């Protein structure tokens, strides 16, 4: 997700997307431990997107 897309989401949508991506991140990490995933860069991208979402959630709370 791009930062512009993240900024346009409402607080509720941010929470939903954040929960969804955290679950996907955990699932991908587990799959990577069992057998290497095709694209390990995907794990890094998920982690960074989660951080962007958490930053925007914090900003909207203030």
C-alpha positions, 0 to 999 in steps of 0.5 A: 500500500502506498502512503497516500492510500493509507492516509485516505483510510478511516480509523476503522478501516486502518484497524481492520487492514492492520489486523489483516496484515498482521495475520498475513505476516505471521502466516508468511513468517511461519511458512518461511520457517517451514520451507523458504517462500518464493519471495522473501522480500514479501516479508519485509514489505509486509512488516514495513506496511504494518509499520506505516499503518500503525504510524497513521493510526497513532497520528489519527488518534491525536 
